[in-house]
Amino acid sequence: MQISRREFGALAAAALAFRAQSAAAAEDGVFVAGQDLPANLDPAQVLDVQATQYALNAYDNLYRYEGNPAKMQPWLATDHTVSADGLTWEFKLREGVKFHDGSELIAEDVVYSFQRLLAIGRAPAGPLQPILKPDSVSAPARYTVRFTLAQPFGPFFAMIPMVAIVNPRAIKPNEENGDWGAKWLASNEAGSGAYRLLPAGYVPLERADLEKYDDHFMGWSDNPHPIKRIEWRPAKVTSTRVLALLNGTLDMTDSFLPVDQVERIDKSSNAHVAKNVTMRLLVIRMNNTKPPFDNINARKAFAHSFNYSGFIDEIVKGNAVRDPVPIPNTIWGFPKDVSGYDFDLKKAKEYFNKAMSEGAPMKRPIQMHVQQPLEQTVQAGQLFQSDLATVGIDLKLVNDTFANLTSISSKAETTPDMWIHWVSAYYLDPDNWIGQMYDSKYHGTWKASCWYSNPKVDELLRKARFTTDQEDRGPLYEQAARLVVADSPDIWIYNMIEVCGVSNRVQGFRHCPVGSGGEMRWMHLSA
């Protein structure tokens, strides 16, 4: 990528400003992260990659995903049992775990955390709401938590790591009008995690400062030189983050780097690119309630107009694998017999003409919202725009942010014609992807923002959800995926290989698909 003198000057000035507002990354024991921050810090209000990364450091869970491939590990719980009918789950807690205020974490705190999550009812609660009610979570003993489900639920155990355990003694004094402390916890912290938020350490979307919690229950013997302080300093422009990494004011970038920035880092002597197979899918959403996307032929015209191999091979430089369905190709339930839609402008034109003959307004300008801070979404939009023009479709790109897009996609009438985003791993079950994206009961959530509806697909996804045996569930997801692909409600592009810029002084980086390597208790900094 060629950068003009004026652009270079702007980038240099931005990097200097970035350095001025951040600690010098070379400071002993201080890790400066360039990943984006969540819209707020309450783990019961936000569910995205940034919120997961923050929560993995400030909070703990009953169980936690570790490693790649990810495996479920006991965390606050030492073990669990489940009844033969799959309805009663009991988790035995570790004794002596301390919240950041020094109070002990006991079963009643876990009950409060789940009840609070369900009462607030925002994104993280969605997957659990079909099966878990507030009165179905109880504490029969000081260190025992019991969940009583109304019926067997296949993804339940996979979802357990989604819930951060919070301290009611810190939250309750800050409740306002029955809000469960939501306003207060949006910019404060009430956890037991390996790091704790410093006083006045958070400015929304600008910075978050955390310090090592010496009394964390896991101890620190496995990492004798842990990071002492984490300073999140997100930059709004990817090139600014990379420049800050290369000049030593940043230790790690985000994991959505475009290839030109990967190449810049590869040429550096003080940083490198960490590449990890992940379960993150890139998808272009089409609002199926708005013409022309309420017409299947129109949707297929768009599906055949995206240059999948060109994007993966030339723009992403192979850091992805084509995935034609809304399920990662690394998890059970993936239908290996589905080839999906290929790049074929002749087919696209045929479907375009069919849609036109059926009255679909194919020649009106179509808006596609891209995430301006993430350059790869812009590159995908520009490639798509060029090929659609040859078909006769006028695509307009609109710069936007993920936070705004998830907000406006809560209603069909405000959801854009099209928008592009990734669906990451929040819990490792096909329900995390196809289940949340195409069951119509989840309309109003950002994952279901194409507003697709097919009663047969609903039936299959719900049957899979309320079946416990993986051998029985897998074929249901495969069948649902075939039906969804046939209806072409969205455009599925790839399964991502994450690329993240990392300073050479960072040691012990561990990647996990859940959190994208954002858990920092394992890391240390070399001199």
C-alpha positions as CSV (number, residue, x, y, z in Angstrom):
1,M,0.0,0.0,0.0
2,Q,1.4,3.4,-1.1
3,I,1.2,6.1,1.6
4,S,1.5,9.7,0.6
5,R,3.7,12.2,2.5
6,R,0.7,13.9,3.9
7,E,-0.8,10.5,5.0
8,F,2.4,9.5,6.5
9,G,2.6,12.7,8.5
10,A,-0.9,12.2,9.7
11,L,-0.1,8.7,10.8
12,A,3.1,9.8,12.6
13,A,1.2,12.5,14.4
14,A,-1.4,10.0,15.4
15,A,1.2,7.7,16.7
16,L,2.8,10.5,18.7
17,A,-0.5,11.3,20.2
18,F,-1.0,7.6,21.0
19,R,2.3,7.5,22.7
20,A,1.4,10.6,24.7
21,Q,-1.8,9.1,26.1
22,S,-0.3,5.6,26.8
23,A,2.4,4.3,29.0
24,A,5.6,3.5,27.1
25,A,5.3,-0.2,26.2
26,A,8.9,-0.7,27.1
27,E,8.1,0.1,30.8
28,D,8.9,-3.0,32.9
29,G,5.8,-5.1,33.7
30,V,3.4,-2.9,31.8
31,F,1.5,-4.4,28.8
32,V,-0.1,-1.9,26.4
33,A,-2.9,-3.5,24.4
34,G,-4.3,-2.1,21.2
35,Q,-7.4,-4.2,21.0
36,D,-10.8,-2.3,21.1
37,L,-12.7,-1.9,24.3
38,P,-16.3,-3.0,24.8
39,A,-19.0,-0.4,24.8
40,N,-19.2,-0.9,28.6
41,L,-17.5,-3.1,31.1
42,D,-20.5,-5.0,32.5
43,P,-20.2,-8.7,31.4
44,A,-24.0,-9.0,31.6
45,Q,-24.6,-6.3,29.1
46,V,-22.2,-6.8,26.2
47,L,-21.3,-9.9,24.2
48,D,-18.5,-9.4,21.7
49,V,-14.8,-10.2,21.3
50,Q,-13.7,-7.1,23.2
51,A,-16.1,-7.8,26.2
52,T,-14.9,-11.4,26.3
53,Q,-11.2,-10.4,26.3
54,Y,-11.8,-7.9,29.2
55,A,-13.9,-10.4,31.2
56,L,-11.3,-13.1,30.9
57,N,-8.9,-10.9,32.8
58,A,-11.2,-9.1,35.3
59,Y,-13.6,-11.9,36.1
60,D,-13.7,-15.7,36.6
61,N,-16.2,-18.4,35.4
62,L,-17.3,-21.8,36.7
63,Y,-15.5,-23.4,33.8
64,R,-13.3,-21.8,31.2
65,Y,-12.2,-22.6,27.6
66,E,-8.4,-22.9,27.3
67,G,-6.1,-23.8,24.5
68,N,-6.5,-24.3,20.7
69,P,-8.3,-26.5,20.0
70,A,-10.2,-25.2,23.0
71,K,-11.0,-27.6,25.9
72,M,-13.3,-26.9,28.8
73,Q,-11.3,-26.6,32.1
74,P,-12.6,-26.4,35.7
75,W,-12.1,-22.9,37.0
76,L,-14.1,-21.6,40.0
77,A,-15.7,-25.0,40.0
78,T,-13.6,-28.1,40.8
79,D,-16.1,-30.5,39.1
80,H,-19.7,-31.0,38.3
81,T,-22.4,-33.7,38.1
82,V,-25.5,-34.1,36.0
83,S,-28.5,-36.2,36.7
84,A,-29.4,-39.1,34.3
85,D,-32.3,-37.2,32.9
86,G,-30.1,-34.2,32.1
87,L,-32.2,-31.8,34.2
88,T,-30.1,-31.2,37.3
89,W,-26.6,-29.9,37.2
90,E,-24.5,-29.3,40.4
91,F,-21.2,-27.5,40.5
92,K,-18.8,-27.8,43.4
93,L,-16.9,-24.6,44.0
94,R,-13.3,-24.1,45.2
95,E,-13.1,-22.8,48.7
96,G,-11.2,-19.7,49.6
97,V,-11.6,-17.8,46.3
98,K,-11.6,-14.1,46.9
99,F,-13.2,-11.2,45.1
100,H,-11.1,-8.1,44.6
101,D,-12.6,-6.5,47.7
102,G,-11.3,-9.5,49.8
103,S,-14.7,-11.1,50.4
104,E,-15.0,-14.8,49.7
105,L,-16.7,-16.1,46.6
106,I,-19.5,-18.6,47.5
107,A,-22.4,-20.3,45.9
108,E,-24.9,-17.5,46.6
109,D,-22.7,-15.2,44.5
110,V,-22.9,-17.5,41.6
111,V,-26.7,-17.7,42.0
112,Y,-26.8,-13.8,42.0
113,S,-24.6,-13.6,38.9
114,F,-26.9,-15.9,36.9
115,Q,-30.0,-14.2,38.2
116,R,-28.6,-10.8,37.4
117,L,-27.7,-11.9,33.9
118,L,-31.2,-13.2,33.2
119,A,-32.9,-10.1,34.8
120,I,-30.9,-7.7,32.6
121,G,-31.7,-9.8,29.6
122,R,-29.1,-8.4,27.2
123,A,-26.9,-10.2,24.7
124,P,-25.1,-12.7,27.0
125,A,-28.4,-13.9,28.4
126,G,-30.0,-14.7,25.0
127,P,-28.6,-18.3,24.6
128,L,-29.6,-19.2,28.2
129,Q,-33.1,-17.7,28.4
130,P,-34.8,-20.6,26.7
131,I,-33.9,-23.0,29.5
132,L,-32.8,-21.1,32.6
133,K,-35.1,-19.1,34.8
134,P,-34.1,-17.1,37.9
135,D,-35.6,-19.6,40.4
136,S,-34.0,-22.5,38.7
137,V,-30.6,-21.5,40.1
138,S,-30.0,-22.2,43.7
139,A,-27.3,-22.8,46.4
140,P,-28.1,-25.9,48.4
141,A,-24.7,-25.5,50.3
142,R,-22.1,-22.8,50.7
143,Y,-19.9,-24.2,47.9
144,T,-22.5,-26.0,45.8
145,V,-24.5,-24.4,42.9
146,R,-27.5,-26.2,41.4
147,F,-29.2,-25.6,38.1
148,T,-32.6,-27.2,37.5
149,L,-33.5,-27.2,33.8
150,A,-37.1,-27.4,32.6
151,Q,-36.0,-29.9,29.9
152,P,-32.7,-31.3,28.6
153,F,-30.6,-28.7,26.8
154,G,-27.8,-29.7,24.5
155,P,-25.6,-26.6,24.7
156,F,-26.0,-25.9,28.4
157,F,-22.5,-27.0,29.6
158,A,-20.9,-25.3,26.6
159,M,-22.5,-22.0,27.6
160,I,-21.3,-22.1,31.3
161,P,-18.1,-20.2,30.5
162,M,-20.1,-17.3,29.1
163,V,-21.2,-16.2,32.5
164,A,-18.8,-14.0,34.6
165,I,-19.3,-14.3,38.3
166,V,-19.8,-10.9,39.9
167,N,-19.6,-9.7,43.5
168,P,-23.1,-8.7,44.8
169,R,-21.5,-6.9,47.8
170,A,-19.8,-4.5,45.4
171,I,-22.8,-4.1,43.1
172,K,-25.9,-3.8,45.4
173,P,-24.9,-0.5,47.1
174,N,-24.8,1.0,43.6
175,E,-28.2,-0.1,42.3
176,E,-30.5,2.6,40.9
177,N,-34.2,2.0,40.4
178,G,-33.9,-1.8,40.3
179,D,-31.2,-1.8,37.5
180,W,-29.1,-4.5,39.2
181,G,-26.2,-2.0,39.2
182,A,-26.0,-1.9,35.4
183,K,-25.2,1.8,35.2
184,W,-22.5,1.5,37.8
185,L,-20.9,-1.7,36.5
186,A,-20.7,-0.3,33.0
187,S,-17.7,1.7,34.1
188,N,-16.6,-0.2,37.2
189,E,-15.7,-3.7,38.1
190,A,-16.8,-6.4,40.7
191,G,-14.8,-9.4,39.8
192,S,-12.3,-12.0,41.2
193,G,-10.1,-12.3,38.1
194,A,-6.4,-12.2,37.7
195,Y,-6.4,-8.5,37.1
196,R,-8.5,-5.7,38.7
197,L,-9.6,-2.4,37.3
198,L,-7.7,0.5,38.9
199,P,-9.7,3.3,40.5
200,A,-10.8,5.7,37.8
201,G,-9.1,3.4,35.4
202,Y,-11.8,3.4,32.7
203,V,-12.8,6.0,30.1
204,P,-15.4,4.6,27.7
205,L,-13.9,3.4,24.4
206,E,-10.6,5.2,25.2
207,R,-8.7,3.4,28.0
208,A,-8.9,0.8,30.7
209,D,-6.1,0.3,33.2
210,L,-5.8,-2.9,35.3
211,E,-3.3,-4.2,37.8
212,K,-2.3,-7.7,38.8
213,Y,-4.4,-9.2,41.6
214,D,-1.9,-10.9,43.8
215,D,-4.6,-13.1,45.6
216,H,-6.1,-14.6,42.5
217,F,-7.1,-18.2,43.4
218,M,-5.0,-19.7,40.6
219,G,-1.8,-18.2,42.1
220,W,1.1,-17.1,40.1
221,S,3.7,-19.9,40.5
222,D,3.2,-21.0,36.9
223,N,4.2,-17.6,35.7
224,P,7.0,-16.1,38.0
225,H,7.2,-12.9,36.0
226,P,3.6,-12.0,35.2
227,I,2.5,-8.7,33.7
228,K,2.0,-6.2,36.5
229,R,-0.3,-3.8,34.7
230,I,-2.5,-3.9,31.6
231,E,-3.2,-0.6,29.8
232,W,-5.8,-0.9,27.0
233,R,-5.2,1.9,24.5
234,P,-7.4,1.2,21.4
235,A,-6.6,3.3,18.3
236,K,-9.4,4.0,15.8
237,V,-7.3,3.4,12.7
238,T,-5.6,0.0,12.1
239,S,-2.5,1.7,10.6
240,T,-2.1,3.8,13.7
241,R,-2.1,0.6,15.9
242,V,0.5,-1.0,13.7
243,L,2.7,2.1,13.7
244,A,2.5,2.2,17.5
245,L,3.5,-1.5,17.7
246,L,6.5,-0.9,15.4
247,N,7.7,2.1,17.3
248,G,7.4,0.3,20.7
249,T,4.4,2.1,22.3
250,L,2.1,-0.8,21.9
251,D,2.5,-4.5,22.7
252,M,-0.3,-6.1,20.7
253,T,-2.8,-5.1,18.0
254,D,-6.2,-6.4,17.3
255,S,-6.6,-9.7,15.4
256,F,-8.4,-8.3,12.3
257,L,-5.3,-7.0,10.5
258,P,-5.5,-6.5,6.7
259,V,-2.6,-8.0,4.7
260,D,-0.7,-4.8,4.0
261,Q,-0.4,-4.3,7.8
262,V,0.7,-7.9,8.2
263,E,3.4,-7.4,5.7
264,R,4.6,-4.2,7.5
265,I,4.9,-6.2,10.8
266,D,6.6,-9.1,9.1
267,K,9.4,-6.7,8.0
268,S,9.9,-5.4,11.5
269,S,12.7,-6.5,13.8
270,N,10.9,-5.8,17.1
271,A,7.5,-7.4,16.4
272,H,5.9,-10.4,14.7
273,V,2.6,-11.7,13.5
274,A,0.9,-14.5,15.5
275,K,-1.2,-16.6,13.3
276,N,-3.8,-19.0,14.8
277,V,-6.5,-21.2,13.4
278,T,-9.8,-20.0,14.8
279,M,-13.6,-20.4,14.5
280,R,-14.4,-16.9,13.4
281,L,-16.7,-16.6,10.4
282,L,-16.9,-13.6,8.1
283,V,-20.5,-13.0,6.8
284,I,-22.3,-10.4,4.8
285,R,-25.8,-9.9,6.1
286,M,-28.8,-9.2,3.9
287,N,-31.9,-7.8,5.4
288,N,-34.4,-10.4,4.2
289,T,-37.4,-8.1,5.1
290,K,-36.4,-5.3,2.8
291,P,-36.7,-5.5,-1.0
292,P,-34.9,-6.7,-3.0
293,F,-33.6,-9.1,-0.3
294,D,-37.1,-10.5,0.3
295,N,-36.6,-12.2,-3.0
296,I,-34.6,-15.4,-3.1
297,N,-33.3,-14.8,-6.7
298,A,-32.1,-11.4,-5.7
299,R,-30.2,-12.9,-2.8
300,K,-28.6,-15.5,-5.0
301,A,-27.6,-12.8,-7.5
302,F,-25.6,-11.2,-4.7
303,A,-24.2,-14.5,-3.4
304,H,-22.8,-15.4,-6.9
305,S,-21.3,-11.9,-7.2
306,F,-18.8,-12.1,-4.4
307,N,-15.3,-13.2,-5.5
308,Y,-14.5,-15.6,-2.7
309,S,-11.2,-17.0,-3.9
310,G,-10.0,-13.6,-5.0
311,F,-10.7,-12.2,-1.6
312,I,-9.2,-15.1,0.3
313,D,-6.1,-15.6,-2.0
314,E,-5.3,-12.0,-3.0
315,I,-6.6,-9.7,-0.3
316,V,-6.3,-11.9,2.8
317,K,-3.3,-13.7,1.3
318,G,-4.6,-17.2,2.3
319,N,-5.1,-16.3,6.0
320,A,-8.6,-17.9,5.8
321,V,-10.3,-21.0,4.6
322,R,-13.4,-20.8,2.4
323,D,-16.5,-21.8,4.5
324,P,-19.8,-21.8,2.5
325,V,-22.1,-22.4,5.5
326,P,-22.8,-20.7,8.9
327,I,-20.9,-23.3,10.9
328,P,-17.1,-23.4,11.4
329,N,-15.5,-26.1,9.4
330,T,-13.6,-27.3,12.6
331,I,-16.6,-28.3,14.7
332,W,-19.1,-31.2,14.6
333,G,-22.3,-30.5,12.8
334,F,-20.5,-29.0,9.8
335,P,-22.1,-30.5,6.6
336,K,-19.2,-31.5,4.4
337,D,-21.4,-32.1,1.3
338,V,-22.5,-28.5,0.9
339,S,-20.4,-26.5,-1.6
340,G,-22.4,-23.3,-1.3
341,Y,-22.3,-20.4,-3.8
342,D,-19.4,-19.9,-6.2
343,F,-18.2,-16.7,-7.8
344,D,-20.0,-16.7,-11.2
345,L,-21.1,-13.4,-12.7
346,K,-23.0,-15.2,-15.4
347,K,-25.2,-17.0,-12.8
348,A,-25.4,-13.7,-10.9
349,K,-26.8,-11.9,-14.0
350,E,-29.3,-14.7,-14.6
351,Y,-30.6,-14.5,-11.0
352,F,-30.6,-10.7,-11.4
353,N,-32.9,-10.9,-14.4
354,K,-35.2,-13.4,-12.6
355,A,-35.5,-11.1,-9.6
356,M,-36.2,-8.1,-11.9
357,S,-39.0,-10.1,-13.7
358,E,-40.5,-10.8,-10.3
359,G,-40.6,-7.1,-9.4
360,A,-37.6,-6.9,-7.1
361,P,-36.0,-3.4,-7.2
362,M,-32.6,-4.5,-8.3
363,K,-31.5,-1.2,-9.7
364,R,-32.1,0.9,-6.6
365,P,-28.9,1.9,-4.8
366,I,-28.1,-0.8,-2.2
367,Q,-26.3,0.3,1.0
368,M,-23.7,-2.0,2.6
369,H,-22.4,-0.9,6.0
370,V,-18.7,-1.6,6.7
371,Q,-16.8,-1.3,9.9
372,Q,-14.5,1.6,9.0
373,P,-12.0,0.8,11.9
374,L,-11.5,-2.7,10.4
375,E,-10.0,-2.2,7.0
376,Q,-10.7,-5.8,5.9
377,T,-14.4,-5.1,5.9
378,V,-13.8,-2.1,3.7
379,Q,-11.7,-4.1,1.3
380,A,-14.4,-6.8,1.1
381,G,-16.9,-4.1,0.3
382,Q,-14.8,-2.5,-2.4
383,L,-14.2,-5.8,-4.1
384,F,-17.9,-6.6,-3.9
385,Q,-18.9,-3.2,-5.2
386,S,-16.7,-3.6,-8.3
387,D,-18.2,-7.0,-9.3
388,L,-21.8,-6.1,-8.5
389,A,-21.4,-3.1,-10.9
390,T,-20.8,-5.6,-13.8
391,V,-24.0,-7.3,-12.9
392,G,-25.9,-4.0,-12.9
393,I,-26.1,-3.5,-9.1
394,D,-25.2,-0.1,-7.5
395,L,-23.6,-0.8,-4.1
396,K,-22.9,2.1,-1.8
397,L,-20.5,1.6,1.1
398,V,-21.4,3.3,4.4
399,N,-18.8,3.6,7.1
400,D,-20.1,2.5,10.5
401,T,-19.0,0.9,13.8
402,F,-19.8,-2.5,15.3
403,A,-21.4,-0.9,18.4
404,N,-23.8,1.2,16.3
405,L,-24.6,-1.7,13.9
406,T,-25.5,-4.1,16.7
407,S,-27.8,-1.3,18.1
408,I,-29.6,-0.5,14.9
409,S,-30.0,-4.1,13.9
410,S,-32.4,-4.7,16.9
411,K,-35.3,-3.8,14.6
412,A,-35.9,-4.9,11.0
413,E,-36.8,-1.4,9.8
414,T,-33.5,0.1,11.1
415,T,-31.3,-2.8,10.1
416,P,-29.2,-1.8,7.0
417,D,-29.8,-3.4,3.6
418,M,-26.5,-5.2,4.1
419,W,-23.7,-5.2,6.7
420,I,-20.5,-7.2,7.2
421,H,-19.1,-8.6,10.4
422,W,-17.5,-11.6,12.0
423,V,-19.2,-14.2,14.2
424,S,-16.7,-15.3,16.8
425,A,-16.6,-18.2,19.2
426,Y,-18.5,-17.4,22.4
427,Y,-19.4,-20.9,23.3
428,L,-18.2,-24.0,21.4
429,D,-21.4,-25.5,20.0
430,P,-23.0,-25.1,16.5
431,D,-25.8,-23.2,18.3
432,N,-23.3,-20.4,18.8
433,W,-23.4,-19.9,15.0
434,I,-26.3,-21.3,13.0
435,G,-28.6,-21.6,16.0
436,Q,-28.3,-18.0,17.1
437,M,-28.2,-16.7,13.5
438,Y,-31.1,-18.4,11.9
439,D,-33.7,-19.4,14.5
440,S,-36.3,-16.7,14.2
441,K,-36.8,-16.6,18.0
442,Y,-33.6,-14.6,18.1
443,H,-34.8,-11.8,15.8
444,G,-33.7,-8.5,17.4
445,T,-30.2,-9.7,18.2
446,W,-27.2,-8.8,16.1
447,K,-26.5,-12.4,15.3
448,A,-29.9,-12.8,13.7
449,S,-29.8,-9.5,11.9
450,C,-30.7,-10.9,8.4
451,W,-34.3,-11.5,9.8
452,Y,-34.5,-14.8,8.1
453,S,-37.4,-17.1,8.9
454,N,-38.0,-20.7,7.8
455,P,-40.3,-22.8,10.0
456,K,-38.5,-26.0,9.1
457,V,-35.2,-24.5,10.1
458,D,-36.7,-23.2,13.3
459,E,-37.9,-26.8,14.0
460,L,-34.5,-28.4,13.4
461,L,-32.5,-25.8,15.4
462,R,-34.8,-26.1,18.3
463,K,-34.8,-29.9,18.2
464,A,-31.0,-29.8,18.2
465,R,-31.0,-27.4,21.1
466,F,-33.2,-29.6,23.2
467,T,-31.4,-32.8,22.4
468,T,-28.5,-33.8,24.6
469,D,-26.6,-36.5,22.6
470,Q,-24.1,-35.0,20.2
471,E,-24.5,-37.9,17.8
472,D,-28.1,-37.0,17.5
473,R,-27.6,-33.3,17.4
474,G,-24.9,-33.2,14.7
475,P,-27.2,-34.4,11.8
476,L,-29.9,-31.9,12.8
477,Y,-27.4,-29.0,12.4
478,E,-26.2,-30.5,9.1
479,Q,-29.8,-30.7,7.8
480,A,-30.6,-27.1,9.0
481,A,-27.4,-25.8,7.3
482,R,-28.4,-27.3,4.0
483,L,-31.8,-25.6,4.2
484,V,-30.3,-22.3,5.2
485,V,-27.8,-22.4,2.4
486,A,-30.5,-23.2,-0.1
487,D,-32.4,-20.1,1.0
488,S,-29.3,-17.9,0.7
489,P,-30.3,-15.4,3.4
490,D,-26.7,-14.3,3.8
491,I,-23.3,-14.5,2.2
492,W,-20.8,-16.7,4.0
493,I,-17.2,-16.1,3.1
494,Y,-14.6,-17.8,5.2
495,N,-13.4,-19.4,8.4
496,M,-10.6,-17.1,9.7
497,I,-7.0,-17.6,10.5
498,E,-6.4,-14.8,13.0
499,V,-3.5,-12.5,12.5
500,C,-2.4,-10.4,15.4
501,G,0.6,-8.1,15.7
502,V,2.7,-8.9,18.8
503,S,5.8,-7.2,20.3
504,N,8.8,-9.6,20.5
505,R,9.0,-8.8,24.2
506,V,5.7,-10.5,24.8
507,Q,6.3,-14.1,26.0
508,G,3.8,-16.8,26.8
509,F,1.0,-15.7,24.5
510,R,-1.7,-18.4,24.4
511,H,-4.4,-18.3,21.8
512,C,-7.9,-19.7,22.4
513,P,-10.8,-19.2,19.9
514,V,-12.9,-18.0,22.8
515,G,-11.4,-14.6,23.6
516,S,-8.9,-14.7,20.7
517,G,-5.8,-14.9,23.0
518,G,-6.9,-12.0,25.2
519,E,-6.3,-13.8,28.5
520,M,-3.1,-12.3,29.8
521,R,-2.3,-14.1,33.1
522,W,-0.1,-16.5,31.1
523,M,2.1,-13.8,29.6
524,H,5.2,-12.1,30.7
525,L,7.5,-9.4,29.2
526,S,11.1,-10.0,28.4
527,A,13.7,-7.3,29.1
